[in-house]
Amino acid sequence: MPAADRVALVTGGSRGIGFAIARRLAADGFAVAISARDPKGVASAVGRLEKLVPSARFAGAAADARSEMDQKALVDFVDETFERLDVLVNNAGIGDFDSIEKLTPERFRAVVETNLLGPYYATYFAVPLMKKGDGGFIVNVGSLAAVNAFAGGSAYNASKFGLLGFSESSMLDLRHQGIRVAAILPGSVATEFGHSHGDREHSWMLSSDDVAEAVADLIRYPDRAIASRIDLRPSRPPKK
C-alpha cells in the first residue's frame, strides 16, 4: 500500500507502542490521527510527533476505547479532518493483573471493554469510511497473552484471546471487500505498561520501535497478500 495521501488512525497513540507506530507510519508518508483518553496527553503527543516528523500531517482527539459514542466521534473526526481512512491500528489497551478471587467485576469489565470492545467499536465505525475509499488495513495489536494463559491474568488473557478471535473472524469477513485485517502479538515489550507487574531487567525485551516496524511491514505487503497473525517475540529472552 503506497503511503502517499494515505491516512492512519492509531488508538492509544499518545505514548509507548502507539506513539512509536504513529511516528513510524508518519515517517512512511501517512497522515496520522491518534487518540487516547487524556486530552492533554493527546495534545502533547501531537506536538512531539510534529517535531519528530515535520513533513507529516497529524491530528489528535481524546476518546475512551470503552465508549461506543467516543469511538464513533473519533472516526467522524478523522473523516472530517482527512476525508478518508486507510489504516486503523487498534492499539489502546490496559492491563489489570490479580487472582480471580480479588479481581472485582468492575476491574474485569474495564479490561475487557477496553481491550476487546474498544477494537470492535473502532472497527465497526471505520469499515464504512474505508469502503468509501480504496479499502484499507486494520491491525489489531494484541499480545502473546492471546495464546499463553498465566496466573493472575484472567481479565487480560480473556480480552486478548477474544481480540485474536475477533481479528481472525474480521479478516474473513472483510478480505473480499478490499480490507485486510491482521493481528500482531508482541511478547515482552520494554514500555511503562510492560513493567507494570514488577521491576525486571529489560534489555532483552522488544522495544516499541520493534513493534512499530512490524506494523509498518504488515501494511507494506502487496494487496494480494496478508499475514493475518504475527507472533513477535524477543530473540534472546533469559534462559529459565
C-alpha positions as CSV (number, residue, x, y, z in Angstrom):
1,M,0.0,0.0,0.0
2,P,1.7,3.3,-1.1
3,A,1.6,5.8,1.7
4,A,1.2,9.0,-0.3
5,D,-2.1,10.7,0.5
6,R,-3.0,7.8,2.9
7,V,-4.4,8.3,6.4
8,A,-3.8,6.2,9.5
9,L,-5.6,6.2,12.9
10,V,-3.8,4.8,15.9
11,T,-5.8,4.4,19.1
12,G,-3.8,4.6,22.3
13,G,-1.3,6.7,20.3
14,S,-0.1,9.2,22.9
15,R,2.7,7.0,24.3
16,G,4.5,3.7,24.2
17,I,3.8,1.3,21.3
18,G,1.0,3.5,19.9
19,F,3.3,6.6,19.8
20,A,6.0,4.6,18.1
21,I,3.6,3.3,15.5
22,A,2.3,6.8,14.8
23,R,5.8,8.1,14.3
24,R,6.8,5.2,12.1
25,L,3.7,5.5,9.8
26,A,4.2,9.3,9.6
27,A,7.8,8.7,8.5
28,D,6.4,6.4,5.8
29,G,4.3,9.3,4.5
30,F,1.0,8.7,6.2
31,A,-1.1,11.5,7.6
32,V,-1.8,10.2,11.2
33,A,-4.5,10.7,13.7
34,I,-4.0,9.5,17.3
35,S,-6.4,9.0,20.2
36,A,-6.1,8.5,23.9
37,R,-8.3,9.2,26.9
38,D,-6.4,12.2,28.2
39,P,-6.8,15.3,26.1
40,K,-3.6,16.9,27.4
41,G,-1.7,13.7,26.7
42,V,-3.0,13.7,23.1
43,A,-2.1,17.3,22.6
44,S,1.4,16.8,23.9
45,A,1.9,13.7,21.8
46,V,0.8,15.5,18.6
47,G,3.2,18.3,19.4
48,R,6.1,15.8,19.8
49,L,5.2,14.0,16.6
50,E,5.1,17.2,14.7
51,K,8.7,17.9,15.8
52,L,9.9,14.4,15.1
53,V,8.3,14.2,11.6
54,P,7.8,17.8,10.5
55,S,6.8,16.7,6.9
56,A,3.8,14.8,8.1
57,R,0.2,15.8,9.0
58,F,-1.1,15.0,12.4
59,A,-4.3,15.3,14.3
60,G,-5.4,14.1,17.7
61,A,-8.6,13.5,19.6
62,A,-9.5,12.4,23.1
63,A,-11.5,9.2,23.1
64,D,-12.2,6.4,25.6
65,A,-11.9,3.0,23.9
66,R,-14.7,1.7,26.2
67,S,-17.2,4.3,24.8
68,E,-19.2,3.4,21.7
69,M,-20.0,7.1,21.2
70,D,-16.4,8.2,21.7
71,Q,-15.2,5.7,19.0
72,K,-17.9,6.9,16.6
73,A,-17.0,10.5,17.2
74,L,-13.3,9.6,16.7
75,V,-13.9,8.1,13.3
76,D,-16.1,11.0,12.4
77,F,-13.3,13.3,13.4
78,V,-10.9,11.5,11.1
79,D,-13.4,11.8,8.2
80,E,-13.9,15.5,8.8
81,T,-10.2,16.2,9.1
82,F,-8.7,14.0,6.4
83,E,-11.8,12.8,4.4
84,R,-10.6,9.2,4.3
85,L,-9.2,6.4,6.4
86,D,-6.8,3.7,5.0
87,V,-5.2,2.2,8.1
88,L,-6.7,1.6,11.6
89,V,-4.4,0.4,14.3
90,N,-6.3,-0.8,17.3
91,N,-3.6,-0.4,19.9
92,A,-5.4,1.1,23.0
93,G,-5.3,-1.4,25.9
94,I,-4.9,-1.7,29.6
95,G,-3.8,-4.5,32.0
96,D,-5.0,-5.4,35.5
97,F,-3.5,-8.5,37.0
98,D,-4.8,-10.2,40.1
99,S,-6.2,-13.5,41.2
100,I,-9.8,-14.3,40.2
101,E,-10.8,-14.0,43.9
102,K,-9.6,-10.4,44.1
103,L,-10.4,-9.1,40.6
104,T,-13.7,-7.3,41.1
105,P,-16.3,-7.3,38.4
106,E,-15.6,-3.6,37.8
107,R,-11.9,-4.2,37.2
108,F,-12.5,-7.2,35.0
109,R,-15.1,-5.3,32.9
110,A,-12.7,-2.3,32.4
111,V,-10.1,-4.6,30.9
112,V,-12.4,-6.5,28.6
113,E,-14.3,-3.3,27.5
114,T,-11.0,-1.5,26.7
115,N,-9.1,-4.4,25.1
116,L,-11.9,-6.1,23.2
117,L,-15.0,-3.9,22.9
118,G,-12.8,-0.9,22.0
119,P,-11.3,-2.5,18.9
120,Y,-14.8,-3.7,17.9
121,Y,-16.2,-0.2,18.2
122,A,-13.4,1.4,16.2
123,T,-13.6,-1.3,13.5
124,Y,-17.3,-1.1,13.2
125,F,-17.3,2.6,12.6
126,A,-14.1,2.6,10.5
127,V,-15.1,0.0,7.9
128,P,-17.7,2.2,6.1
129,L,-15.2,5.0,5.8
130,M,-12.6,2.6,4.4
131,K,-15.1,1.2,1.9
132,K,-15.8,4.8,0.7
133,G,-12.1,5.0,-0.4
134,D,-9.8,2.3,-1.7
135,G,-10.3,-0.2,1.1
136,G,-7.8,-0.4,3.9
137,F,-5.9,-2.3,6.5
138,I,-6.8,-3.0,10.2
139,V,-4.1,-4.0,12.6
140,N,-5.1,-5.3,16.0
141,V,-2.2,-5.0,18.5
142,G,-2.7,-8.0,20.8
143,S,-0.3,-9.9,22.9
144,L,1.2,-13.4,23.3
145,A,-1.2,-13.5,26.2
146,A,-3.7,-14.3,23.5
147,V,-2.3,-17.8,23.3
148,N,-0.5,-18.2,26.6
149,A,-2.6,-18.0,29.8
150,F,-0.9,-17.2,33.1
151,A,-1.9,-16.9,36.7
152,G,-3.3,-13.5,37.6
153,G,-4.2,-12.8,34.0
154,S,-7.9,-13.9,33.9
155,A,-9.1,-10.5,32.6
156,Y,-6.2,-9.7,30.4
157,N,-6.0,-13.2,28.9
158,A,-9.7,-13.2,28.2
159,S,-9.5,-9.9,26.5
160,K,-6.5,-10.9,24.3
161,F,-7.8,-14.3,23.5
162,G,-11.0,-12.6,22.4
163,L,-9.2,-9.9,20.4
164,L,-7.4,-12.6,18.4
165,G,-10.6,-14.4,17.6
166,F,-12.2,-11.1,16.6
167,S,-9.3,-10.3,14.4
168,E,-9.3,-13.6,12.6
169,S,-13.1,-13.6,12.1
170,S,-13.0,-9.9,10.9
171,M,-10.2,-10.9,8.4
172,L,-12.5,-13.5,6.9
173,D,-15.5,-11.1,6.8
174,L,-13.6,-8.2,5.2
175,R,-11.0,-9.6,2.9
176,H,-13.3,-9.7,-0.1
177,Q,-14.3,-6.1,0.5
178,G,-10.8,-4.7,0.0
179,I,-10.0,-4.5,3.7
180,R,-7.2,-6.7,5.2
181,V,-7.1,-7.4,8.9
182,A,-4.1,-8.7,10.9
183,A,-3.2,-9.3,14.5
184,I,0.2,-8.7,15.8
185,L,1.0,-10.4,19.1
186,P,4.1,-9.0,20.8
187,G,5.8,-10.7,23.7
188,S,7.5,-8.7,26.4
189,V,7.9,-5.1,25.4
190,A,10.0,-2.5,27.3
191,T,7.3,0.0,28.0
192,E,5.7,1.5,31.1
193,F,2.9,-1.0,30.6
194,G,5.3,-3.9,30.2
195,H,6.9,-3.1,33.6
196,S,3.6,-2.8,35.4
197,H,3.8,-6.1,37.3
198,G,7.3,-5.9,38.7
199,D,10.8,-4.4,38.3
200,R,12.7,-6.5,35.8
201,E,15.9,-6.0,33.9
202,H,14.6,-5.4,30.4
203,S,17.4,-5.0,27.9
204,W,16.3,-8.3,26.3
205,M,12.8,-7.1,25.7
206,L,11.3,-5.9,22.5
207,S,11.2,-2.1,22.1
208,S,8.2,-0.1,21.0
209,D,10.0,0.6,17.8
210,D,10.3,-3.1,17.1
211,V,6.5,-3.4,17.2
212,A,6.1,-0.3,15.1
213,E,8.4,-1.7,12.4
214,A,6.4,-4.9,12.3
215,V,3.2,-3.0,11.8
216,A,4.8,-0.9,9.0
217,D,6.0,-4.1,7.4
218,L,2.5,-5.7,7.6
219,I,1.0,-2.7,5.8
220,R,3.5,-2.8,3.0
221,Y,2.6,-6.3,2.0
222,P,1.3,-6.5,-1.6
223,D,-2.5,-6.1,-1.9
224,R,-2.9,-9.8,-2.8
225,A,-1.2,-11.0,0.4
226,I,-1.8,-10.8,4.1
227,A,0.0,-12.1,7.1
228,S,-3.1,-12.4,9.3
229,R,-1.2,-13.1,12.5
230,I,2.3,-12.2,13.6
231,D,3.8,-13.6,16.8
232,L,6.6,-11.1,17.7
233,R,9.0,-12.5,20.3
234,P,12.2,-11.3,21.9
235,S,15.1,-13.1,20.2
236,R,17.1,-13.6,23.3
237,P,14.9,-13.9,26.4
238,P,16.5,-15.0,29.7
239,K,17.0,-18.7,30.0
240,K,14.8,-20.4,32.5
